[in-house]
Amino acid sequence: MLVEFRGENHRSLREEQVLTMEAGRVGDESDGRPRRVQGYPEQLLTVAGLYGANASGKSNVLAALSFMREAVVLSHRFWSPDEEPDEPLVPRDPFAWGPKRREPSLFEVVLLLNGARYQYGFQASDEQFMEEWLYAWPGRRKQVWFERENQRFKFGDNLKGENHSIELVTRPNALFLSAAAQHNHPQLVDLFAWFRSIGVIGPYSGRPGLLRSRMASSRALANLLDADADQQPLLDEVRDLLKRADIGVIDLRVEDEPEKKRLRSGPSFSLKHQSDMEDAWLPLREESNGTQTLFYLALPVLRALQRGSVLLVDELEHSLHPALAKHIIDQFNDPATNPNNAQLIFTTHDTNLLGTMLGEPPLRRDQVWLTEKDSEGATVLYPLTDYKPRKAENLERGYLQGRYGAVPFLATTLVGGE
């Protein structure tokens, strides 16, 4: 379970920004949202929503954590050991201007895994990983498992295994954690698996990124439909989520099509609607944008809930009715549907999630984060609780009125006047 994420010098995150999932003291403990989790003294939250004006950098917060995941999962096996023209050895994306661009980028998480707390992070330049560290608290006392400075490694007594052999095959532009997992290090494979389980739905590489996430979801669903009976419960949950969303969909199927087309563009689906007609099937591409969005979100949401993993979603409200976005958030907030402490971190412009138009506000005050740009174009991330809003305060109205910042400034010009 994620406790905290820190990112610095990634896209518009020039200075270090911190996102914490630690519950605030807002007096709303009866709703079951804050969780007591073994290995951490404070209560933790399973949902965080990021608000801010367009281009304020809220998506870059998610992109920074997504890059950290990519570095852990891919750097040892897939990043090129040789520099290619105009391509850095470490494909980071530093702040775009000023001296910060030449400084290292930093990424760090604090997380809970199997009842223990871990603090893992690294610093990277364009050429190499300059630092990497991992600390563990299996009990009350801190253990140093390893520290790295460039290619010099220091291993603590509590990290067993073939550490020095793995050190020899860890390239300057690869993480030790990434290399250790590929060599089946007994104490590090679970930490690697935590990063790999992070789900990412968002156009962090432009529109193709969103298309790739949709294609991956489509292929995973198609595999479920072709899978053995042991996968049937998850498929039934996909159907049930679509039904409970009250969009009239009761079933799904993969359309027959040439294998070459399926490999190129992914499988095509049709959805069955509630109707007295037996052939009430409609191709997914002809469904509303909202139905398509929910369809592609269904499996990642359910897999996160099943595994107890983190799911990052950029623009959760994209083409969704506010009630559907609330429904997804409720799945993560409710201990009954989220017994494994899965976490949803998303960006949105949907202010309905702050107010009472949909009933009880889907987001508590300590689940709301805000982003805005400073005078030099750098993103500042801060929690709504910095403003200490009252429990009965209308957060939706306050946000729209600019009471908490993080809204666009709209200049007004009078024709023929000042």
Disulfide bonds with the S-S distance in Angstrom:
none
